[in-house]
Amino acid sequence: MLYFDHNATAPVIREAREAWLEATEKIHGNPSSPHQFGHAANKAMTEARERLAHYLGCHPSDIIWTSGATEANNMCIHHFAETLDEKADVWISAIEHPCVHDSTKHYFGKRARLIPVTHDGVVDMEWFTNEIADTRPGLVAVMCANNETGVIQPWREVLAICQTYEVPFFTDAVQWLGKMPAEGLGECEFVTGAAHKFGGPRGIGFLKAPHKSRVHSLLYGGKQERGQRAGTENLPIIHSMLAALEVRERQMAEGNHETRAEWKEKFERLLLRQVHGSTVVGANLPRLWNTTSALMPEGGQLRWVTRLDKAGFAVSTGSACTTGKEEPSHVLSAMGYKAGQVTQVLRFSSGWETTAADWEALEKGLVKVHGEVHGK
Ligand code: PLP
């Protein structure tokens, strides 16, 4: 079985498992406890905070550990709901993950404005530059890279514009981290990430927020994370996340992701040639090296997914949150795809362990399944 659904969850790597085991066996105190066991746990947590801050380029106290990206994203939007002037709007891109989109709608209602995207799936910079010159939102949120299409968003440009107008900028870096270098992310005021997308364990993520801003906690309870996130920190999985990130950053420093982009590009060329009528979403734009989103020529997406599964390939229909249902993707709808097209999309997302031969096998598998779906 070949796994092409890394954007949903990637397998935990050896280094992350070992780091978890080591921290579990050696550090059993609670970081908030006043004795030596507590101090040792607190010291280990501070060290992990420093390691993440080093990669992002921020102050260690800017890091708040969370249970994952959904919590971190909700926490960020909740914080603005608690602190913004009641007339201020919040602008988010139309292709944000549901945990950003739905929480913004929940807290801000009509004051939530969607930044449109082009047909290729990138934030419409002309719209953004014109609008922000006229009106100042209380917050702008644009993700680093889209989870469904892999299209890289111009987060650095949006950040620079927000800095000019002194508008806080928040980026969901969940699909970026561990696939692209983290460097520079620390300049964004608010950043979120999750370990299970890059070889770390599930159940751990973070919100990077300026330490002077004092984020309003979503949870009531203890005063952990300087009163910003109640609940005992899960030290072993924090260490495990950092071990995985370190491996990924090292692989990127060696340029290993660039070779992998070539394998995917070759796959796309063959797909377009061999499966007549297929199209690659966002084909004209820079995309993550691991992600291909393609509209298949016929047969609903679930039929494709099921047949590919039987043929030995795990692929998805789009975001993990909509898996199991053939429902329109809000991302493709925002890109202007028609109702009939948005249920034709398949997402293939590779990982660091995926080989050139795996991509070739997938291409052959698609040709075979196309024959079946087509009734040959
Ligand atoms: N943001 C993006 C871009 C994602 O792709 C995901 C998960 O797919 C999330 C947020 C939510 O992450 P989690 O389900 O790990 O909380």
Boltz pocket constraint, residues with backbone or C-beta under 6 A from the ligand:
constraints:
  - pocket:
      binder: B
      contacts: [[A, 7], [A, 8], [A, 68], [A, 69], [A, 70], [A, 71], [A, 73], [A, 97], [A, 99], [A, 143], [A, 145], [A, 146], [A, 147], [A, 172], [A, 174], [A, 175], [A, 194], [A, 196], [A, 319], [A, 320]]
      max_distance: 6.0
